[in-house]
Amino acid sequence: MVGVKETLEVIEGRTNKLDSIKVQLMDYVVEALSSNWEEMRKTLNAAMDD
């Protein structure tokens, strides 16, 4: 039977992995939004120049 200490170590490892995935997802979203923002800015500037 697995002891409490071992169970907590497993949970901590999974929590750390989820935290890492959360950071990666936030970085991806920020990068995607930044990219879209640049394209929208270019489009708006081009439209205003016409």
Backbone torsions as a table, in degrees:
resi	resn	phi	psi	omega
1	MET	NA	138.4	-177.6
2	VAL	-78.0	135.0	179.9
3	GLY	-81.2	169.5	-179.2
4	VAL	-61.1	-42.6	-178.9
5	LYS	-59.8	-45.4	180.0
6	GLU	-65.0	-39.8	178.5
7	THR	-62.9	-43.8	178.9
8	LEU	-64.1	-36.2	177.8
9	GLU	-64.9	-40.1	177.8
10	VAL	-64.5	-45.4	-179.6
11	ILE	-63.0	-42.9	179.7
12	GLU	-62.4	-41.1	178.3
13	GLY	-62.1	-41.6	179.4
14	ARG	-69.9	-37.9	177.6
15	THR	-63.1	-43.0	178.1
16	ASN	-61.6	-40.7	179.2
17	LYS	-64.8	-41.9	178.2
18	LEU	-63.9	-39.7	177.1
19	ASP	-61.5	-41.1	178.7
20	SER	-63.9	-43.2	178.5
21	ILE	-64.0	-39.2	179.1
22	LYS	-61.2	-44.3	179.0
23	VAL	-63.8	-43.5	178.9
24	GLN	-61.8	-41.1	179.7
25	LEU	-65.8	-43.3	178.5
26	MET	-62.4	-41.7	177.8
27	ASP	-61.0	-42.3	179.4
28	TYR	-62.9	-44.9	-178.8
29	VAL	-64.4	-44.4	178.9
30	VAL	-61.1	-43.2	179.0
31	GLU	-63.4	-43.0	-179.8
32	ALA	-64.7	-44.2	179.9
33	LEU	-66.8	-38.4	178.4
34	SER	-63.3	-42.1	178.7
35	SER	-62.5	-46.3	178.6
36	ASN	-63.1	-37.8	-179.4
37	TRP	-62.3	-43.6	179.1
38	GLU	-61.5	-42.9	179.5
39	GLU	-65.6	-41.0	178.7
40	MET	-65.1	-39.8	179.3
41	ARG	-63.9	-44.0	178.5
42	LYS	-61.9	-43.2	-180.0
43	THR	-63.4	-44.7	179.6
44	LEU	-63.4	-44.0	178.7
45	ASN	-62.7	-41.1	178.8
46	ALA	-65.0	-40.0	-179.8
47	ALA	-67.4	-35.9	-178.9
48	MET	-75.6	-24.8	178.8
49	ASP	-74.5	-22.6	-177.9
50	ASP	-75.1	NA	NA
